[in-house]
Amino acid sequence: MEYLVCTMDQLTNGKALLVDINEITIGVFFENGHVYAIRNQCPHKLAPICKGVVGGTMLPSDPCDFKFGMEGEVLKCPWHGWEFDLKTGESLFGISKRKVKTYPVEVIENDVYIKM
């Protein structure tokens, strides 16, 4: 089923717009020209993950060679700092196999729809 949740004008970079669908709270993000929808529940300790910071992260690299990347693609849990890929919901760099639930998003004209 598809739900109209907001318009593009309601979305702000770096901040989730929280919406409730069937008693499930979902954060809708607009980052780097893409819209993402993520369940507002960290799989680690059930924190309200969509209140976390969106940014980048340190990438795997050689010793003494520090590389930062994935800017605007990483959601960091506000409770324990676990990082998740906004696109896939996967935890980064093998910290856990747990994922944040993501939902397909479709933008039609200026309207944002979430498929559940």
Protein Blocks (a to p, Z undefined) as FASTA:
>chain_A
ZZdfbdfklpcehiacdddeehiacddddeehiacdddfbdfklopafklmccddddddd
dehiacdehehiaccdfklopacdfklopaeehlamcdcdddddddehjaccddZZ
